Amino acid sequence: MKVIQRGIPKNTTHQTQCRHCNSVLEFQESEAKTINDRNELCMVVNCPICKNDIYIAKK
């Protein structure tokens, strides 16, 4: 493989709401864990308030 032009990885910021404690969270994609859930890529973050796992579908 040959690199023609080096790119810069994009670290996208996302917002979500915890359904357990209603906290609104903002996180960067690098802070989330990416998993494969039933053949769909999801990001998982842990709410710092109630410690609930939040699953966000990756587009």
Wavefront OBJ file of the C-alpha trace (Angstrom):
o trace
v 0.000 0.000 0.000
v 1.223 3.475 -0.839
v 0.107 6.699 0.875
v -0.491 9.374 -1.766
v -1.572 12.166 0.581
v -1.625 12.036 4.348
v -4.973 12.945 5.929
v -5.840 14.231 9.376
v -8.262 12.068 11.391
v -11.443 13.901 12.290
v -12.470 13.754 15.948
v -16.186 14.488 15.800
v -18.103 15.834 18.800
v -21.480 14.254 19.626
v -24.280 15.122 22.044
v -26.687 12.700 23.652
v -29.051 12.516 26.585
v -28.978 9.840 29.239
v -32.383 8.184 29.384
v -31.837 7.154 32.991
v -30.978 10.491 34.670
v -31.759 12.957 31.809
v -28.243 14.439 31.828
v -27.159 15.959 28.515
v -23.667 14.790 27.577
v -21.182 15.959 24.986
v -18.339 13.640 24.030
v -15.764 13.177 21.328
v -15.809 10.055 19.216
v -12.401 9.057 20.560
v -13.881 8.915 24.104
v -16.508 6.335 23.104
v -16.043 2.627 22.603
v -17.161 1.366 19.171
v -18.914 -2.012 19.171
v -20.811 -4.153 16.691
v -24.351 -4.643 18.014
v -26.488 -6.937 15.830
v -24.562 -5.968 12.647
v -24.811 -2.245 13.404
v -21.892 -0.111 14.569
v -22.635 1.659 17.850
v -20.735 3.997 20.117
v -20.985 3.329 23.846
v -20.342 5.968 26.502
v -20.783 5.715 30.233
v -22.822 8.459 31.929
v -20.605 10.073 34.594
v -23.663 10.878 36.753
v -25.561 7.574 37.001
v -22.962 5.202 35.441
v -25.517 3.965 32.871
v -24.200 2.779 29.474
v -25.540 4.855 26.570
v -25.618 3.314 23.085
v -25.556 5.640 20.066
v -25.898 4.310 16.518
v -22.919 5.280 14.393
v -23.889 6.796 11.050
l 1 2 3 4 5 6 7 8 9 10 11 12 13 14 15 16 17 18 19 20 21 22 23 24 25 26 27 28 29 30 31 32 33 34 35 36 37 38 39 40 41 42 43 44 45 46 47 48 49 50 51 52 53 54 55 56 57 58 59
